Amino acid sequence: MLLAFGLSFVTLLVVADEGGALVSPAPVETAFRAIKRSASGKLELADTAELARVRREQPHFWFIARSDGGEIVQSGDVPDIYRGMTVALDRMTYSDIRDDGPPSNYLAVIRRMTNEEGSFTVFGQGTLLSQPSLILSFSRLFVAPMLVLLALVTIFAVPRIVNRAIRGISDLARETDEINITHRSHRLAETAVPSEVRPLVRGINSALHRLDQSYGQHQRFILDAAHELRTPVAILQARLDLLASGPERDRLISDCERISALAEQLLDLQRLEADARPFTAVDIVALCRNVVADLAPLAIDEGYDLSFEQNTEQSLIQGDAVSLERAVTNLVQNAIEHAGNQGVIVVRVEPDGVIEVSDDGPGIPEAERERVFEAFYRLKPRERGAGLGLNLVLQIAQRQRPREHPHLTERRCLLSAGL
């Protein structure tokens, strides 16, 4: 825009000047710089190289300067038509004079100039300023500085202006980190973003609302189905108990127990999400000790030694004691079922709040260590279990991890269980 303005202004100057060119005061300025005071105190023109060049280029160059004190300095023959003006230089300050056209013998300029010798009114022969010279001069004096200013504004001011305008978008991007499966109700703020972006934010919030509703319906369906399943399973178990003992009855009871366990795990998953209990202070040393005491008879019956180790007397965290106890219990039960009915199962509490469950079983292949946390995924088909245990533990660990400690990872405690 600045460049367009500059070119338009130059074009206006050129078009407004009927001859297509302006008068340049350069020769007069060169002569003025040559004014010196001699040893006798008289003003005169010194023979400078610049003045000699002007006289070579303009053989008929003329120049006259009058100081405010009335002293006159003159060089060359003043044209007859201007001799009457030289006596009135004290009343003149500025003028550009040009004749009709070539050979342009009467080009002249009048200027007020000052140097160390004082202030002068100078009157002398000018020269034509061509259009390229005019454009170059104007660019040097106006356009180029403005372009430099524009560049500085672009480099320093524009980024700040843009950053200030879109700061809300950066905050919005950080807000998206708050959206996850456990915080589905969170919506993006519309107030701090540019108006052009608000329709997009509203669209995203609307989509999140629809997803939240659909997910809620899905969860309610699973919860209702699990509840409905418990009654017929209980009736089936009661009727199976009335059958005569035998291999077929035992197989049916085992299948029925598996269905019952699946229903209970589905209910556990839904309770975990529905029961958004506030976190309280939990001593995980005492919690794990109680779990070990409760499950010790079961572990011993299955051929294991169940051990509890603590590397600290007390480890207080903010969490949900019920969910944590359920998770540790689930890990120990998995170890009892999958460790081969031999060896030692160890529940260990570290000083930094890490719970570790280990056993002497074959362990989890490295390639499967991520997939074992998927719902219904099982390393080996078994008659018992539904493949939801570790998924439940994972969700409990994710919920227990506080936002102020994002470096804590649930994988450390879960993968330590040698399944």
C-alpha positions as CSV (number, residue, x, y, z in Angstrom):
1,M,0.0,0.0,0.0
2,L,2.8,2.4,0.8
3,L,4.6,1.6,-2.5
4,A,1.3,2.2,-4.4
5,F,0.8,5.5,-2.6
6,G,4.4,6.6,-3.4
7,L,4.2,5.7,-7.1
8,S,0.8,7.4,-7.3
9,F,2.2,10.6,-5.7
10,V,5.2,10.7,-8.1
11,T,2.9,10.2,-11.0
12,L,0.7,13.0,-9.8
13,L,3.7,15.3,-9.6
14,V,4.9,14.4,-13.0
15,V,1.5,14.8,-14.7
16,A,0.8,18.0,-12.8
17,D,4.1,19.4,-14.2
18,E,3.2,20.1,-17.8
19,G,6.7,19.4,-19.1
20,G,6.9,16.1,-17.4
21,A,10.0,17.1,-15.3
22,L,10.9,19.3,-12.4
23,V,13.8,21.7,-11.8
24,S,16.7,20.4,-9.7
25,P,18.5,22.8,-7.4
26,A,21.6,20.6,-7.3
27,P,24.0,22.9,-9.2
28,V,22.9,25.9,-7.0
29,E,23.5,23.8,-3.8
30,T,26.9,22.8,-5.1
31,A,27.8,26.5,-5.6
32,F,26.5,27.4,-2.2
33,R,28.7,24.8,-0.5
34,A,31.7,26.5,-2.2
35,I,31.0,29.9,-0.5
36,K,33.9,30.7,1.9
37,R,35.3,33.8,3.5
38,S,38.7,34.9,2.3
39,A,41.6,36.0,4.5
40,S,40.6,39.5,4.0
41,G,37.1,38.7,5.3
42,K,35.3,38.9,1.9
43,L,32.9,36.3,0.8
44,E,33.9,34.4,-2.4
45,L,33.4,31.1,-4.2
46,A,36.2,28.6,-3.6
47,D,37.4,26.5,-6.6
48,T,36.1,23.1,-5.4
49,A,36.1,20.0,-7.5
50,E,32.3,19.8,-7.3
51,L,31.9,23.4,-8.6
52,A,34.4,22.7,-11.4
53,R,32.3,19.7,-12.4
54,V,29.2,21.8,-12.5
55,R,30.9,24.4,-14.7
56,R,32.1,21.7,-17.1
57,E,28.6,20.3,-17.5
58,Q,27.0,23.8,-17.7
59,P,29.4,26.2,-19.4
60,H,27.0,29.1,-18.9
61,F,26.3,28.4,-15.3
62,W,25.5,31.4,-13.2
63,F,24.9,31.9,-9.5
64,I,24.3,34.8,-7.1
65,A,23.9,34.6,-3.3
66,R,22.9,37.5,-0.9
67,S,23.5,37.2,2.8
68,D,21.2,38.6,5.4
69,G,23.8,41.2,6.0
70,G,23.7,42.4,2.3
71,E,26.9,40.8,1.1
72,I,26.8,39.5,-2.5
73,V,28.6,36.5,-4.0
74,Q,28.2,36.0,-7.7
75,S,29.5,33.7,-10.4
76,G,28.8,33.8,-14.1
77,D,26.6,36.1,-16.1
78,V,23.1,36.4,-14.8
79,P,20.6,36.4,-17.8
80,D,19.1,39.8,-18.6
81,I,15.6,38.7,-17.7
82,Y,16.7,37.9,-14.1
83,R,18.9,41.0,-13.4
84,G,16.0,42.9,-12.1
85,M,15.2,40.2,-9.6
86,T,18.7,40.1,-8.1
87,V,18.2,43.4,-6.4
88,A,15.1,42.0,-4.5
89,L,16.6,38.8,-3.3
90,D,16.1,39.8,0.4
91,R,12.4,39.5,-0.2
92,M,12.4,36.1,-1.8
93,T,12.6,32.6,-0.2
94,Y,11.6,29.9,-2.7
95,S,11.0,29.5,-6.4
96,D,11.4,27.1,-9.3
97,I,11.5,28.8,-12.8
98,R,11.4,27.1,-16.1
99,D,11.0,28.3,-19.7
100,D,8.7,26.9,-22.4
101,G,11.0,24.1,-23.5
102,P,14.4,23.2,-25.1
103,P,17.0,24.5,-25.0
104,S,15.8,25.6,-21.5
105,N,18.3,28.4,-21.1
106,Y,16.3,30.1,-18.3
107,L,16.0,27.3,-15.8
108,A,16.5,28.9,-12.3
109,V,15.8,28.2,-8.6
110,I,15.6,30.5,-5.5
111,R,16.3,28.9,-2.1
112,R,17.1,30.0,1.4
113,M,20.2,28.2,2.7
114,T,22.5,28.4,5.7
115,N,26.1,27.5,6.4
116,E,28.8,28.5,8.8
117,E,29.1,31.9,7.1
118,G,25.4,32.7,7.8
119,S,22.0,32.6,6.1
120,F,21.7,33.4,2.4
121,T,19.1,33.8,-0.4
122,V,20.6,32.0,-3.4
123,F,19.5,32.4,-7.0
124,G,21.0,30.4,-9.8
125,Q,20.8,28.2,-12.8
126,G,19.0,24.9,-12.3
127,T,18.9,21.7,-14.3
128,L,16.1,19.5,-15.4
129,L,15.1,16.6,-13.1
130,S,14.1,13.7,-15.2
131,Q,11.3,11.4,-14.3
132,P,13.6,8.5,-13.3
133,S,15.6,10.9,-11.1
134,L,12.4,12.3,-9.6
135,I,11.1,8.8,-8.8
136,L,14.5,7.8,-7.4
137,S,14.7,10.9,-5.3
138,F,11.2,10.5,-4.0
139,S,11.8,6.9,-3.2
140,R,15.0,7.7,-1.3
141,L,13.3,10.5,0.6
142,F,9.9,8.9,1.3
143,V,9.1,5.5,0.0
144,A,12.3,3.7,1.2
145,P,12.1,5.0,4.8
146,M,8.4,4.1,4.9
147,L,9.1,0.6,3.6
148,V,11.8,0.2,6.3
149,L,9.3,1.4,8.9
150,L,6.8,-1.1,7.5
151,A,9.3,-3.9,7.7
152,L,10.1,-3.1,11.3
153,V,6.3,-3.0,12.1
154,T,5.9,-6.3,10.3
155,I,8.8,-7.9,12.2
156,F,8.1,-6.6,15.7
157,A,4.6,-5.2,16.0
158,V,2.5,-7.6,13.8
159,P,3.6,-10.7,15.7
160,R,2.6,-9.1,19.0
161,I,-0.7,-8.0,17.6
162,V,-1.5,-11.4,16.1
163,N,-0.4,-13.2,19.2
164,R,-2.6,-11.0,21.3
165,A,-5.5,-11.6,19.0
166,I,-5.1,-15.4,18.9
167,R,-4.0,-15.9,22.5
168,G,-7.4,-17.2,23.3
169,I,-6.9,-20.0,20.7
170,S,-3.8,-21.1,22.4
171,D,-5.7,-21.2,25.7
172,L,-8.4,-23.1,23.9
173,A,-5.9,-25.7,22.7
174,R,-4.7,-26.2,26.2
175,E,-8.3,-26.6,27.4
176,T,-8.7,-29.6,25.1
177,D,-6.3,-31.5,27.3
178,E,-9.0,-31.5,30.0
179,I,-11.3,-33.5,27.8
180,N,-11.2,-37.2,28.4
181,I,-13.4,-40.1,29.2
182,T,-13.6,-39.2,32.9
183,H,-14.3,-35.5,32.2
184,R,-16.8,-35.6,29.4
185,S,-18.8,-32.7,30.6
186,H,-16.0,-30.2,30.0
187,R,-16.7,-27.7,27.3
188,L,-14.5,-25.2,25.5
189,A,-14.8,-21.5,26.5
190,E,-16.1,-19.2,23.8
191,T,-15.5,-15.8,25.4
192,A,-11.7,-15.5,25.0
193,V,-11.5,-16.4,21.3
194,P,-11.8,-14.2,18.2
195,S,-15.4,-13.9,16.9
196,E,-14.4,-15.7,13.7
197,V,-13.5,-18.8,15.7
198,R,-16.5,-18.9,17.9
199,P,-18.8,-20.8,15.4
200,L,-16.1,-23.5,15.3
201,V,-15.9,-23.6,19.1
202,R,-19.7,-23.9,19.4
203,G,-19.7,-26.7,16.8
204,I,-17.0,-28.6,18.8
205,N,-19.0,-28.1,22.0
206,S,-22.2,-29.3,20.3
207,A,-20.4,-32.4,19.0
208,L,-18.9,-33.1,22.5
209,H,-22.4,-32.7,24.0
210,R,-23.8,-35.2,21.5
211,L,-21.0,-37.6,22.2
212,D,-21.5,-37.3,25.9
213,Q,-25.2,-38.1,25.5
214,S,-24.5,-41.1,23.3
215,Y,-21.8,-42.4,25.7
216,G,-24.1,-42.0,28.6
217,Q,-26.9,-43.9,26.9
218,H,-24.4,-46.6,26.0
219,Q,-23.2,-46.8,29.6
220,R,-26.7,-46.9,31.0
221,F,-27.5,-49.7,28.6
222,I,-24.6,-51.8,29.9
223,L,-25.5,-51.0,33.5
224,D,-29.1,-52.0,32.9
225,A,-28.1,-55.2,31.1
226,A,-25.7,-56.2,33.8
227,H,-28.4,-55.6,36.5
228,E,-30.9,-57.6,34.5
229,L,-28.4,-60.4,34.0
230,R,-27.9,-60.9,37.7
231,T,-31.4,-62.2,38.5
232,P,-31.5,-64.9,35.8
233,V,-28.0,-66.0,36.7
234,A,-28.9,-66.2,40.4
235,I,-31.9,-68.3,39.5
236,L,-29.8,-70.5,37.2
237,Q,-27.2,-71.1,40.0
238,A,-30.0,-72.1,42.4
239,R,-31.4,-74.6,40.0
240,L,-27.9,-76.0,39.2
241,D,-27.3,-76.6,42.9
242,L,-30.4,-78.9,42.8
243,L,-28.9,-81.2,40.2
244,A,-27.2,-84.4,41.0
245,S,-23.5,-84.2,41.3
246,G,-21.4,-85.1,38.3
247,P,-19.0,-83.7,35.6
248,E,-21.8,-82.0,33.6
249,R,-23.2,-80.2,36.7
250,D,-19.7,-79.0,37.6
251,R,-19.2,-77.7,34.1
252,L,-22.5,-75.9,34.1
253,I,-21.8,-74.3,37.5
254,S,-18.4,-73.1,36.2
255,D,-20.0,-71.5,33.2
256,C,-22.6,-69.9,35.3
257,E,-20.0,-68.5,37.7
258,R,-18.2,-67.1,34.7
259,I,-21.3,-65.3,33.6
260,S,-21.9,-64.0,37.1
261,A,-18.3,-62.7,37.3
262,L,-18.7,-60.9,33.9
263,A,-21.9,-59.2,35.2
264,E,-20.2,-58.2,38.4
265,Q,-17.2,-56.7,36.5
266,L,-19.5,-54.8,34.2
267,L,-21.2,-53.4,37.2
268,D,-17.9,-52.5,38.8
269,L,-16.9,-50.6,35.6
270,Q,-20.1,-48.6,35.7
271,R,-19.9,-48.0,39.5
272,L,-16.4,-46.7,39.0
273,E,-17.6,-44.1,36.6
274,A,-20.9,-43.3,38.3
275,D,-19.4,-43.1,41.8
276,A,-17.4,-39.9,41.5
277,R,-16.4,-39.8,45.1
278,P,-14.1,-37.0,46.2
279,F,-10.5,-38.0,47.0
280,T,-9.6,-38.3,50.6
281,A,-6.3,-39.2,52.4
282,V,-5.6,-42.9,52.0
283,D,-2.8,-44.9,53.6
284,I,-1.9,-47.3,50.9
285,V,0.3,-49.3,53.3
286,A,-2.6,-50.1,55.5
287,L,-4.9,-50.7,52.5
288,C,-2.6,-53.3,50.9
289,R,-2.0,-55.0,54.3
290,N,-5.7,-55.5,54.6
291,V,-6.1,-56.8,51.1
292,V,-3.3,-59.3,51.8
293,A,-4.9,-60.4,55.0
294,D,-8.3,-61.0,53.3
295,L,-6.9,-62.9,50.4
296,A,-4.2,-65.0,52.2
297,P,-6.6,-68.0,52.8
298,L,-7.5,-68.1,49.2
299,A,-3.8,-67.9,48.0
300,I,-2.8,-70.6,50.5
301,D,-5.6,-72.9,49.3
302,E,-4.3,-72.5,45.7
303,G,-0.7,-73.4,46.7
304,Y,0.9,-69.9,47.0
305,D,2.7,-68.1,49.7
306,L,1.2,-64.6,49.9
307,S,3.7,-62.0,51.3
308,F,3.4,-58.3,52.1
309,E,6.4,-56.0,52.0
310,Q,6.5,-52.3,52.9
311,N,9.5,-50.0,52.4
312,T,7.8,-47.3,54.4
313,E,5.8,-47.2,57.6
314,Q,3.1,-45.0,56.0
315,S,2.3,-43.7,52.5
316,L,-0.5,-41.2,52.4
317,I,-2.0,-40.2,49.1
318,Q,-5.2,-38.4,48.0
319,G,-7.4,-41.0,46.4
320,D,-10.5,-43.2,46.4
321,A,-9.9,-46.0,49.0
322,V,-12.7,-48.2,47.7
323,S,-11.5,-48.2,44.1
324,L,-7.8,-48.7,45.1
325,E,-8.7,-51.7,47.3
326,R,-10.7,-53.1,44.4
327,A,-7.7,-52.7,42.0
328,V,-5.2,-54.3,44.4
329,T,-7.6,-57.1,45.1
330,N,-8.0,-57.7,41.4
331,L,-4.3,-57.8,40.7
332,V,-3.7,-60.4,43.5
333,Q,-6.6,-62.5,42.3
334,N,-5.1,-62.4,38.8
335,A,-1.8,-63.6,40.2
336,I,-3.5,-66.4,42.1
337,E,-5.3,-67.6,38.9
338,H,-2.4,-67.3,36.4
339,A,0.9,-68.0,38.3
340,G,0.7,-71.8,38.1
341,N,-0.4,-72.6,41.7
342,Q,3.1,-72.4,43.0
343,G,5.7,-69.8,44.3
344,V,5.3,-66.6,46.1
345,I,2.9,-63.7,45.5
346,V,4.4,-60.4,46.8
347,V,2.5,-57.2,47.4
348,R,5.0,-54.3,47.9
349,V,4.5,-50.7,48.7
350,E,7.3,-48.2,47.8
351,P,7.9,-44.9,49.5
352,D,6.9,-42.9,46.5
353,G,3.4,-44.4,46.6
354,V,3.9,-47.2,44.0
355,I,2.0,-50.4,44.6
356,E,3.7,-53.5,43.1
357,V,2.2,-57.0,42.8
358,S,4.6,-59.7,41.6
359,D,4.6,-63.5,41.4
360,D,6.6,-66.4,40.1
361,G,4.5,-67.0,37.1
362,P,5.6,-67.0,33.4
363,G,4.9,-63.3,33.0
364,I,3.4,-61.3,30.2
365,P,5.1,-61.3,26.8
366,E,6.4,-57.9,25.9
367,A,4.4,-57.7,22.7
368,E,1.2,-58.3,24.8
369,R,1.8,-55.8,27.6
370,E,-0.4,-53.1,26.1
371,R,-3.2,-55.4,24.9
372,V,-3.8,-57.1,28.2
373,F,-5.5,-53.9,29.4
374,E,-8.1,-54.0,26.6
375,A,-11.5,-55.1,27.6
376,F,-12.3,-58.8,27.0
377,Y,-8.7,-59.5,25.8
378,R,-7.1,-62.6,27.2
379,L,-3.7,-64.1,26.6
380,K,-5.1,-67.6,26.9
381,P,-8.7,-68.9,26.8
382,R,-9.7,-70.0,30.2
383,E,-12.8,-71.3,31.8
384,R,-12.9,-68.6,34.4
385,G,-12.8,-64.8,34.0
386,A,-14.1,-62.5,31.3
387,G,-11.0,-60.4,30.4
388,L,-12.3,-57.3,32.2
389,G,-10.1,-57.4,35.3
390,L,-7.0,-55.6,34.1
391,N,-9.2,-53.1,32.2
392,L,-10.9,-52.3,35.4
393,V,-7.6,-51.9,37.2
394,L,-6.3,-49.6,34.4
395,Q,-9.4,-47.3,34.7
396,I,-9.0,-47.1,38.4
397,A,-5.3,-46.2,38.1
398,Q,-6.1,-43.6,35.5
399,R,-8.8,-42.1,37.7
400,Q,-6.5,-42.1,40.8
401,R,-3.7,-40.3,39.0
402,P,-4.0,-36.6,40.0
403,R,-3.8,-33.9,37.4
404,E,-1.1,-32.1,39.5
405,H,1.1,-35.2,39.1
406,P,0.9,-36.1,35.4
407,H,4.3,-37.9,35.5
408,L,2.8,-40.7,37.6
409,T,2.0,-43.7,35.4
410,E,-0.4,-46.5,36.0
411,R,1.7,-48.9,33.8
412,R,4.4,-49.2,36.4
413,C,2.2,-50.9,39.0
414,L,0.1,-52.9,36.5
415,L,2.8,-54.4,34.4
416,S,4.7,-55.5,37.5
417,A,2.0,-58.2,38.1
418,G,3.6,-61.3,36.5
419,L,0.5,-62.8,34.8
